Amino acid sequence: MYIIKIQGKVKIPDYIQIRDEKFTLLAYCRADRPDDALRKIGLQEKTEEIKKIIAALPFGKIQKLEIK
């Protein structure tokens, strides 16, 4: 899977996209509240780990999401 963080403008918050190996969109949610989206794609056990990745992720850079 891959993750990208998109910077919001003025009143629009920052968002993240999680995509599969074929770059199909799996989840699109606010960067500060990814809980529901992660639950929907079956990653609720990894929420805290993914939140740390989101906090360190630079805007606009696609990164391979490697969670253990």
Buried (B, 14 or more C-beta within 10 A) or exposed (E): BBBBBBEEEEEEEBBBBBBEEEEEEBBEBBBEEBEEBBEEEEBEEBBEEBBEBBEEBEEEEEBEBEEE
